[in-house]
Amino acid sequence: MPLLVAPMKALCSQQYENWNEKFGRLGLNCKELTGDTEIDDIFEIQNSHLIMTTPVCITSTIFDPSSKMLQNLHLLLNIKP
């Protein structure tokens, strides 16, 4: 699963909207992972094709030993403002 890391939530949300519109038409599931993400969304994120997140969220996910969200990570993109 490709993972896009944006430096702040606003850029993450903007990229989510762009990618969801473009790739949603192709049947790809895009999800946004930020501090506002609900626990129900976490299960959906595990089955997503593209994930947009912030450095804080990805760091907490990487260092959480119980997290299996990054098992299928294949590509990491870093967006600079």
Secondary structure, 3 states (H helix, E strand, C coil): CEEEECCCHHHHHHHHHHHHHHHHCCCCCEEEECCCCCHHHHHHHHCCCEEEECHHHHHHHHCCCCCCCCCCCCEEEECCC
